Amino acid sequence: MSAANGEGNEVEIHIGHDFDEIVSAMTKSEMAEQEVLTAALSLTNYSLIQDIFLFLAHEGF
């Protein structure tokens, strides 16, 4: 399987590739994008957990 990286270059990705090989093929901008998405997901999860506890407290659980 091949995919275009952020610079428009084709990068071959084989199922047998390990994590280090895949990460080394990523550009710095792609890695930064992944870090931002991970941080946003973490904040969303934290916010949802707070809402769940507030709901449970409000409902008397």
Summary of the structure (lengths in Angstrom):
residues: 61
radius of gyration: 18.9
end to end distance: 50.2
largest distance: 56.4
contacts: 112
relative contact order: 0.10
helix: 64%
strand: 10%
